[in-house]
Amino acid sequence: MADFPIEELSFAARYPFSNTAKRIVKTLNPDMNSVVANSKLMDNARNKLLAILKREPYPTFLTPYQDDLLVEVLAYPLVRIMLSFLDNIKYYEYFSDAIYKTSLNHMSSFEDWDKLAADLGISFRIDSNGMLAVPILDFLKCEAKENTLKLVNQSVSKGQVFLNENRFRKFVAGFAAQVAKENMPVNTEGLPKKLKELAFETLTQATSFAKKTLRIKANLAYLPPCIEKIYSELLAGKNIPHMARFVLATFLNAINVPEEKIIEAFTHAPNYNEKITRYQVARIVHAKSGKNYAPASCKKMKSYGLCIANCNVRNPIQYYRRQLTKSQSRVKKRE
């Protein structure tokens, strides 16, 4: 096995999307069958994928040991492969966000912003005032992850965008995140099926976690079958019809799920757009007097093709309240 300087490996582990990391992986050229048989490496990659699907930063575990750092570097291409098996543009966005958060954290801790910028091929210079100048065309290639990085909020002169060190870090992190997203998906043809199986097992685990978290706060354990189906499909990343989304939003609002939690549920949609979702949910939650955004009756659910069971109720809300009452009664009896 090739021997790499610890400093180089540590940099690659912090920024596994970097050209430095890619060169290390290319040099190692690991055999995929050996990779899949490496339980430590597979567990590491799975934990990283789980964090991404849970909307957390991309986890990195930094140690002074070469073998552990190599595992960190090699886990990244495995994560990309498993994400590609899931084949959902929404998860590529999650991946991009996870890389952004982690890169920004590391650049604050290790002062790597200049080294990472050079590694990624970002053109910049430092002017006499200590500001970092980036060609405007290069700056516009990077999607702004925060409002502070929008062009309208920058100092621009003679085709250059001038950023202070903090904003330059955010720009570099955003550039890295975009590179990560643009290189997805990878070709999965001929790759071990074990990676595909592990990807979907991890997705199921992440979905169950999201569902459990929301249920604890909103009593969603008592959803009627029709709403439960819509909600479960949404969490699984399926592109549910507009009417099903409207039905779900009105139902959640009726059982007093907070506005932010309703929006949170819709972040799992493959075509999620925060601005549009917030607007549509706000119309339901903050409806003006005279507007009727009451949950659909069972009769309407049947006409929409969304009824999936005979619950002997007239309205899904009635089912929910019955189940909630039964649960509360059982609790009182135990007390």
C-alpha positions in Angstrom: 0.0 0.0 0.0 1.3 3.5 -0.9 2.5 5.6 2.0 1.2 9.1 2.3 2.3 12.0 4.6 0.0 12.3 7.6 -0.6 16.0 6.9 -1.8 15.2 3.3 -4.0 12.4 4.6 -5.5 14.6 7.3 -6.4 17.2 4.7 -7.9 14.6 2.4 -10.0 13.2 5.3 -11.3 16.7 6.2 -12.1 17.4 2.5 -12.7 14.0 0.9 -14.1 15.7 -2.3 -10.8 17.5 -2.8 -8.4 16.8 -5.7 -5.9 15.7 -3.1 -8.3 13.0 -1.8 -9.2 12.0 -5.4 -5.5 11.5 -6.2 -5.0 9.3 -3.1 -8.0 7.1 -4.0 -6.7 6.8 -7.6 -3.3 5.9 -6.3 -4.7 3.2 -4.0 -7.1 1.9 -6.7 -8.9 -0.4 -4.2 -10.5 -3.6 -5.4 -14.3 -3.3 -4.9 -14.7 -6.8 -3.6 -12.0 -6.1 -1.0 -13.7 -2.9 -0.1 -17.1 -4.5 0.5 -15.4 -7.2 2.6 -13.9 -4.5 4.9 -16.5 -4.1 7.7 -14.8 -1.1 9.2 -14.9 0.8 6.0 -18.4 -0.2 5.2 -19.7 0.8 8.6 -17.9 4.1 8.3 -19.5 4.8 4.9 -23.0 3.8 6.2 -22.7 6.1 9.1 -21.8 9.0 6.8 -24.8 8.2 4.5 -27.1 8.0 7.5 -26.0 11.4 8.6 -26.6 12.9 5.2 -30.1 11.4 5.0 -30.9 12.9 8.4 -29.8 16.3 7.1 -26.7 16.4 9.3 -23.2 17.6 8.4 -21.0 15.1 6.6 -19.2 13.3 9.6 -15.4 13.1 9.6 -13.4 11.3 12.3 -9.9 12.7 12.4 -7.1 10.7 14.1 -3.2 10.8 13.9 -3.2 7.2 12.5 -2.7 6.6 8.8 -5.0 3.5 8.6 -7.9 5.4 10.1 -7.4 8.4 7.9 -7.4 6.2 4.8 -10.7 4.7 5.9 -12.1 8.3 6.0 -10.8 9.0 2.5 -12.0 5.7 1.0 -15.5 6.0 2.6 -16.4 9.1 0.5 -16.6 7.3 -2.9 -18.6 4.6 -1.3 -21.1 7.2 0.0 -21.4 8.6 -3.5 -22.0 5.2 -4.9 -24.7 4.4 -2.3 -26.4 7.8 -2.9 -26.4 7.1 -6.6 -28.2 3.8 -6.0 -30.9 5.7 -4.2 -31.2 7.8 -7.4 -33.1 10.8 -6.0 -32.1 14.4 -6.7 -33.3 15.4 -3.2 -30.6 13.2 -1.6 -28.0 14.9 -3.8 -29.1 18.2 -2.3 -28.8 16.7 1.2 -25.3 15.6 0.2 -24.4 19.1 -1.0 -25.7 20.7 2.2 -23.8 18.2 4.4 -20.5 18.9 2.6 -21.1 22.7 2.9 -21.6 22.5 6.7 -18.6 20.2 7.3 -16.3 22.2 5.1 -17.2 25.4 6.8 -16.6 23.9 10.2 -13.2 22.6 9.3 -12.1 25.8 7.7 -13.0 27.6 10.9 -11.0 25.2 13.0 -8.0 24.4 10.8 -7.6 27.6 8.7 -7.6 25.6 5.5 -9.5 28.0 3.3 -6.5 29.1 1.2 -5.2 25.6 0.7 -8.7 24.2 -0.1 -9.4 27.0 -2.6 -6.1 26.3 -4.4 -6.9 22.5 -4.4 -10.3 23.1 -6.0 -8.8 25.5 -8.6 -10.6 28.6 -7.3 -9.0 31.8 -8.7 -8.4 34.5 -6.0 -6.0 37.1 -4.9 -5.5 39.2 -1.7 -5.6 42.9 -2.2 -3.8 45.6 -0.2 -6.7 45.8 2.2 -6.7 42.1 3.0 -9.8 41.5 1.0 -10.0 38.4 -1.2 -10.8 39.1 -4.8 -12.6 36.5 -6.9 -13.5 36.9 -10.7 -17.2 37.7 -10.9 -17.8 34.9 -13.4 -16.2 32.4 -11.0 -18.2 33.7 -8.1 -21.5 33.3 -10.1 -20.8 29.7 -10.8 -21.3 28.9 -7.1 -24.9 28.7 -5.8 -25.2 30.9 -2.7 -26.0 28.8 0.3 -26.6 31.9 2.4 -28.1 35.3 1.7 -24.8 36.9 2.7 -23.2 35.3 -0.4 -25.7 36.6 -2.9 -24.0 38.9 -5.5 -26.3 41.8 -4.5 -24.7 41.8 -1.0 -21.1 41.9 -2.3 -18.6 44.6 -3.1 -17.9 44.4 -6.9 -15.4 46.4 -8.9 -13.8 45.9 -12.3 -15.1 42.3 -12.7 -14.0 41.2 -9.3 -16.0 40.3 -6.2 -14.3 41.4 -2.9 -14.9 39.2 0.1 -13.7 39.3 3.7 -12.1 36.1 5.1 -15.4 34.9 6.6 -17.4 35.3 3.4 -14.6 33.8 1.4 -14.7 30.7 3.6 -18.4 30.4 2.9 -17.8 30.8 -0.8 -15.2 28.0 -0.8 -17.5 25.8 1.2 -20.3 26.5 -1.3 -18.0 25.8 -4.2 -17.1 22.5 -2.7 -20.7 21.6 -2.1 -21.6 22.4 -5.7 -18.8 20.3 -7.0 -20.0 17.4 -4.9 -23.6 17.8 -6.2 -22.6 18.3 -9.8 -20.6 15.0 -9.8 -23.7 13.0 -8.8 -24.8 10.4 -9.7 -22.0 8.1 -10.4 -22.2 5.1 -12.7 -23.3 2.1 -10.6 -23.3 -0.5 -13.3 -21.4 -3.6 -12.3 -20.8 -2.5 -8.8 -21.4 -4.9 -5.8 -25.1 -5.4 -5.0 -24.2 -5.2 -1.3 -23.7 -1.4 -1.7 -27.2 -1.1 -3.1 -28.7 -3.2 -0.3 -26.8 -1.1 2.3 -28.0 2.1 0.7 -31.7 1.2 1.0 -31.3 -0.3 4.5 -29.8 3.1 5.6 -32.6 5.0 3.9 -35.2 2.9 5.8 -33.4 3.7 9.0 -33.2 7.4 8.3 -36.9 7.5 7.3 -37.9 5.7 10.5 -35.9 8.2 12.5 -37.6 11.2 10.9 -41.0 9.7 11.4 -40.3 8.8 15.0 -39.0 12.3 15.8 -42.1 14.0 14.4 -44.5 11.6 16.0 -43.1 12.2 19.5 -44.1 15.9 19.2 -47.4 15.6 17.3 -49.1 12.3 18.2 -48.8 11.1 14.6 -49.0 7.5 15.8 -52.7 7.8 15.5 -53.0 8.8 11.8 -55.8 7.2 9.8 -54.6 4.8 7.1 -55.1 7.2 4.2 -53.0 10.0 5.8 -50.5 7.5 7.1 -49.9 6.2 3.6 -49.4 9.8 2.1 -47.1 10.8 5.0 -45.0 7.6 4.8 -44.6 8.0 1.0 -43.6 11.6 1.5 -40.9 10.6 4.0 -39.6 7.9 1.7 -39.0 10.6 -0.9 -41.8 9.7 -3.3 -43.3 12.4 -5.5 -46.9 12.4 -4.2 -49.6 14.2 -6.2 -50.6 17.8 -5.5 -54.0 16.9 -4.0 -52.4 14.4 -1.6 -50.0 17.1 -0.4 -52.8 19.5 0.1 -54.8 16.8 2.1 -51.8 16.1 4.2 -51.1 19.7 5.0 -54.7 20.5 5.9 -54.9 17.4 8.1 -51.6 18.2 10.0 -52.7 21.7 10.5 -56.1 20.5 11.9 -54.4 18.3 14.6 -52.2 21.3 15.6 -48.9 20.3 14.1 -46.8 23.5 14.2 -46.3 25.2 10.9 -42.5 24.6 10.8 -43.1 20.9 11.4 -45.5 20.7 8.5 -42.9 22.4 6.3 -40.3 20.0 7.7 -42.3 17.0 6.5 -42.3 18.4 2.9 -38.6 18.8 2.8 -38.5 15.1 2.0 -40.3 15.7 -1.4 -38.0 15.1 -4.4 -39.0 18.5 -5.9 -39.0 20.4 -2.6 -38.9 24.2 -3.0 -38.7 26.0 0.4 -40.2 29.3 -0.9 -43.2 27.7 -2.6 -43.8 25.2 0.3 -43.7 28.0 2.9 -46.1 30.1 0.9 -48.6 27.2 0.4 -48.4 26.0 4.0 -48.8 29.5 5.3 -52.0 29.9 3.2 -53.5 26.9 5.0 -52.2 27.7 8.5 -53.0 31.4 8.4 -56.1 31.3 6.3 -58.2 34.5 6.4 -61.7 34.4 7.7 -64.1 32.8 5.2 -61.5 30.5 3.6 -62.2 26.8 4.1 -59.1 24.7 4.4 -60.7 22.0 6.6 -59.4 18.5 6.1 -61.1 16.5 3.4 -64.0 14.2 4.4 -63.9 10.5 3.6 -66.3 11.1 0.7 -63.8 13.5 -0.8 -60.9 11.2 -0.1 -62.7 8.5 -2.1 -63.3 10.9 -5.0 -59.6 11.9 -4.9 -58.6 8.2 -5.1 -56.9 8.5 -1.7 -59.1 6.3 0.5 -57.5 3.0 1.2 -59.5 1.4 4.0 -63.0 1.2 5.5 -62.6 2.9 8.9 -66.3 3.4 9.6 -65.9 7.2 10.0 -67.0 10.2 8.0 -63.8 12.1 8.3 -60.1 11.2 8.8 -60.1 13.6 11.7 -62.8 11.6 13.4 -60.5 8.5 13.2 -57.6 10.4 14.6 -59.6 11.7 17.6 -61.0 8.2 18.4 -57.5 6.7 18.4 -56.2 9.5 20.5 -59.1 9.1 23.0 -58.5 5.4 23.3 -54.8 5.9 24.0 -55.5 8.5 26.7 -58.1 6.2 28.3 -55.5 3.4 28.4 -53.0 5.7 30.1 -55.5 6.8 32.7 -56.4 3.1 33.5 -52.7 2.3 34.0 -52.4 5.3 36.4 
